[in-house]
Amino acid sequence: MKAVSIQTFGDPGGMAVIDAPAPAPKPGQLLIEVRTIGVGGVDAVIRRGTLGGYGFREGIIPGSEVAGRVIAAGDPADAAWVGRDVWAFTGVGGAYAEQAVARLEDVTELPEGLAPVDAVALGSAGPVAHFALAQARFGRGESLLVRGAAGSLGIMAIQLATLGDAGAIAVTTSSPERGKRLRELGATVLLDRSGDGDALSREFDVVLDIIGGHAVPSFIDRLADNGRMVSIGVVGGYPPADFGMALMRSFQRSRSFGTFSLNTVPTDERNRIRAEQFAAAARGELRAVVHDVLPLTAAADAHRRIESGEVFGRIVLTP
């Protein structure tokens, strides 16, 4: 089969199209003929080599989510899945390929009316946004700042907060045009990337941070009394080693900082929320925002476009 491999960590040019052995499903796994592949910010972080300490090695086929049709099951007991259209989490890699395997518990059947392109824009981002808001104890009427709102995670967080009767929903954005699109999704306060701008609200009950990087302390300073900041991404790099001093300097305001990974959520809970969100999207209650659909062979270009800051929503690859 055709696949894309990270031959050399660093620049997107280190990725290459290769011929790879087609995977065979083991017991408890399904083999999927891939129709769409979601390209996420974490893919770019892995490609840069930033997460080498987590065991990633050059030669890996990146990507973690696909949608397609089940063509084989590793266990005869699971043969009823063959022929079904599904979304699947492939683990830490393996998605940038014509075929992929996934554990049965990491597969969600697509409802009628949900396209595979939309499924990979929602499948990972939706549950992360849902449980991150829960981790932050985000409540009705509270204000929210989404830092890095133009990606699929931010777009889902805005929509879910809107459905939950939020107070002000602020976003950081790089241009008025992107801000207009975020307003259409539910944002009410527009800030630039540094957190300056619209004066409707200057402090927030909850900050969801997808970016990380050197500016984390300045966004901790945007928390209201008892405010909670939750990091759900580091596409801009790790924060400075002393970022916690921003909390200590405002000790009497009872601010807090935490991290969130979907790995800490039981699989059945993730699947339940994902299925509910897929159904809501099929009914038109949630929007999947897809920036562009590119061939698998253009994976390096997809990564370049992500890093240029031009992408709004998700880029999707198709074999």
C-alpha positions in Angstrom: 0.0 0.0 0.0 1.0 3.7 -0.3 1.8 5.5 2.9 3.6 8.6 4.2 6.5 8.1 6.5 8.5 10.6 8.6 12.0 9.8 7.2 13.7 12.6 9.0 12.4 14.7 12.0 12.2 18.4 11.4 10.9 20.2 8.3 7.8 18.8 6.4 10.2 17.9 3.6 11.4 15.0 5.8 8.2 13.2 5.0 8.1 10.9 2.0 5.6 8.7 0.2 6.6 5.0 0.5 5.4 1.5 -0.3 4.6 -0.2 2.9 3.2 -3.7 3.8 -0.5 -3.6 4.2 -1.4 -4.2 7.9 -3.1 -7.3 9.0 -5.7 -7.1 11.8 -4.9 -9.0 15.0 -7.6 -10.4 17.3 -9.6 -7.4 18.6 -8.7 -5.2 15.6 -10.4 -4.1 12.4 -8.8 -3.4 9.1 -10.1 -0.3 7.4 -9.9 0.8 3.8 -9.1 4.5 4.4 -11.2 7.2 2.7 -10.2 10.2 4.8 -7.4 11.1 7.2 -7.4 13.9 9.7 -4.3 16.0 9.9 -3.8 17.4 13.4 -1.5 19.8 15.2 -0.1 16.8 17.1 1.0 15.3 13.8 3.2 18.3 13.2 4.6 18.2 16.7 5.6 14.6 16.3 7.1 15.3 12.8 9.3 18.0 14.2 10.8 15.5 16.7 9.5 17.5 19.7 8.1 14.3 21.3 11.1 12.1 20.8 11.2 11.4 24.5 7.8 9.6 24.1 9.3 6.9 22.0 8.7 8.2 18.5 11.3 7.2 16.0 12.1 8.2 12.4 10.3 6.0 9.9 7.0 6.2 11.7 3.8 6.5 9.6 2.1 9.4 11.4 -1.6 10.2 12.0 -4.1 9.0 14.4 -7.6 9.2 12.9 -9.2 7.9 9.8 -12.6 7.3 8.4 -13.4 4.5 5.9 -14.9 1.1 5.4 -14.1 -2.0 7.5 -12.7 -4.7 5.1 -11.5 -7.3 7.6 -11.7 -8.3 11.2 -9.0 -10.0 13.2 -11.4 -12.1 15.1 -14.3 -14.0 13.4 -16.6 -12.8 16.2 -16.1 -9.3 14.9 -16.9 -10.1 11.3 -20.3 -8.2 11.5 -18.3 -5.0 11.3 -17.1 -5.8 7.8 -18.7 -3.4 5.3 -19.6 -0.7 7.9 -18.5 2.9 7.5 -16.5 4.0 10.6 -14.3 6.5 12.2 -11.2 5.1 13.9 -8.4 6.1 16.2 -5.3 4.3 15.0 -3.1 5.1 18.1 0.1 7.1 17.9 0.5 6.6 14.2 -0.5 4.6 11.1 -3.2 6.8 9.7 -1.3 8.3 6.7 -1.9 5.3 4.6 -4.3 3.5 2.2 -5.2 1.0 4.9 -5.1 1.1 8.7 -5.8 -1.0 11.7 -7.6 0.0 14.9 -8.7 -1.7 18.0 -12.4 -2.5 18.0 -12.9 -0.2 21.1 -11.4 2.7 19.2 -13.9 2.5 16.3 -17.2 4.4 16.0 -19.7 3.6 13.3 -20.7 6.6 11.2 -24.4 7.6 11.3 -26.3 8.0 8.0 -25.7 11.5 6.7 -22.2 12.1 8.1 -19.5 12.2 5.4 -16.1 10.7 6.1 -14.5 14.1 5.5 -16.6 15.6 8.3 -16.0 12.6 10.6 -12.2 13.2 10.8 -12.8 16.9 11.5 -14.9 16.0 14.5 -13.8 12.5 15.7 -10.9 13.5 17.9 -11.5 17.2 18.4 -15.0 16.9 19.6 -14.4 14.6 22.6 -11.2 16.5 23.5 -13.1 19.8 23.6 -16.0 18.3 25.5 -13.9 16.7 28.3 -11.5 19.7 28.5 -14.4 22.0 29.3 -15.6 19.4 31.9 -12.0 19.3 33.3 -12.1 23.1 33.6 -15.5 22.8 35.4 -16.9 25.2 32.8 -20.4 26.2 33.9 -23.5 28.0 32.5 -23.0 31.7 32.2 -19.2 31.6 32.7 -16.8 33.3 30.3 -14.4 31.4 28.2 -11.2 32.3 26.3 -10.0 29.8 23.6 -6.4 30.4 22.7 -5.8 29.1 19.2 -9.4 29.0 18.2 -9.1 28.5 14.4 -8.2 24.8 14.6 -10.6 22.0 14.9 -10.2 21.8 18.7 -10.9 25.5 19.2 -13.8 25.4 16.7 -15.4 22.5 18.6 -14.9 24.2 22.0 -16.6 27.4 20.8 -19.6 25.4 19.5 -20.0 23.3 22.6 -19.7 26.4 24.9 -22.4 28.1 22.8 -24.7 25.1 23.2 -24.1 25.2 26.9 -25.3 28.8 27.4 -21.9 30.3 28.0 -21.3 33.9 28.9 -18.7 35.8 26.8 -16.7 33.5 24.5 -13.4 35.1 23.5 -11.0 33.8 20.9 -7.5 34.7 19.8 -7.2 35.1 16.1 -4.7 36.4 13.5 -7.0 38.4 11.3 -10.4 40.1 11.1 -11.5 37.6 8.4 -10.9 34.7 10.7 -12.5 36.5 13.5 -15.6 37.0 11.4 -15.8 33.2 10.8 -15.3 32.5 14.5 -18.2 34.9 15.3 -20.4 32.9 13.0 -19.6 29.8 15.1 -20.4 31.5 18.4 -17.5 33.7 19.5 -18.5 37.0 21.0 -15.1 38.6 21.9 -12.2 38.9 19.4 -8.6 39.2 20.6 -5.3 39.2 18.7 -2.7 36.4 19.3 -1.2 38.3 22.2 -4.6 38.5 23.9 -5.3 42.2 23.2 -8.3 43.6 21.4 -12.0 43.7 22.1 -12.7 45.3 25.5 -16.0 43.5 26.2 -14.2 41.2 28.7 -10.6 41.5 30.0 -10.6 38.5 32.4 -12.1 35.0 32.0 -13.4 32.2 34.1 -11.8 29.6 31.9 -9.0 29.6 29.4 -8.5 26.7 27.1 -5.0 26.9 25.7 -4.1 25.0 22.5 -0.9 26.9 21.8 1.4 26.8 24.8 4.8 28.5 24.2 6.4 31.5 25.8 3.1 33.5 26.2 1.4 31.1 28.7 2.1 33.3 31.7 0.4 36.3 30.1 -2.7 34.2 29.6 -2.7 33.0 33.2 -2.8 36.7 34.0 -6.1 36.9 32.1 -7.9 34.6 34.5 -10.6 36.0 36.8 -10.7 35.2 40.5 -11.0 31.4 40.8 -10.3 31.1 37.1 -9.0 27.9 35.6 -6.6 27.5 32.7 -6.4 24.1 31.0 -3.7 23.2 28.4 -4.9 20.9 25.7 -2.0 21.4 23.2 1.5 22.7 22.7 1.6 23.5 19.0 3.6 26.6 19.8 6.1 24.7 22.0 6.4 24.1 25.8 5.8 27.1 28.1 8.8 28.6 30.0 10.1 26.5 32.9 9.0 29.2 35.4 5.5 29.8 34.0 4.0 28.7 37.4 5.3 31.9 38.9 2.3 33.7 37.2 0.1 31.7 39.5 2.1 32.3 42.6 2.3 36.1 42.0 -1.5 36.2 42.1 -1.9 33.7 44.9 -4.8 35.5 46.6 -6.9 35.3 43.4 -7.1 31.4 43.6 -6.3 30.8 40.0 -5.3 27.4 38.8 -3.6 25.7 35.8 -4.0 22.1 34.6 -3.4 19.9 31.6 -5.8 17.6 29.8 -5.4 14.5 27.6 -8.1 12.3 26.3 -6.0 9.3 27.4 -7.4 9.8 31.0 -11.0 9.3 29.8 -12.4 5.8 29.8 -12.8 4.5 26.3 -16.5 3.9 26.6 -17.1 7.5 27.7 -15.1 8.8 24.8 -17.1 6.6 22.4 -20.4 7.7 23.9 -19.6 11.4 23.5 -18.2 10.9 20.0 -21.3 9.0 18.9 -23.5 11.8 20.3 -21.5 14.4 18.5 -21.6 12.5 15.2 -25.3 12.3 15.5 -25.6 16.0 16.3 -23.5 16.8 13.2 -25.6 14.6 11.0 -28.6 16.6 12.3 -26.9 19.9 11.5 -26.5 20.9 15.2 -22.7 20.9 15.0 -20.5 22.0 12.1 -17.4 20.2 10.9 -15.1 22.9 9.4 -12.7 21.5 6.8 -10.1 23.9 5.3 -9.1 21.7 2.4 -9.0 18.2 1.1 -5.7 17.1 -0.3 -4.3 13.8 -1.7 -2.3 11.7 0.7 0.8 12.4 -1.5 0.5 16.1 -0.5 0.9 15.4 3.3 4.1 17.5 3.4 2.2 20.4 1.9 -0.6 20.0 4.4 2.0 20.3 7.2 3.5 23.4 5.6 0.1 25.0 5.4 -0.6 24.3 9.1 2.6 25.8 10.1 2.0 28.9 7.9 -1.0 29.7 10.1 -3.4 29.8 7.1 -5.5 26.8 8.0 -9.0 27.4 9.4 -10.5 24.1 10.7 -8.9 20.9 9.6 -7.0 19.7 6.5 -8.1 16.3 5.4 -6.0 13.8 3.3 -7.5 11.2 1.0 -5.6 8.2 -0.4 
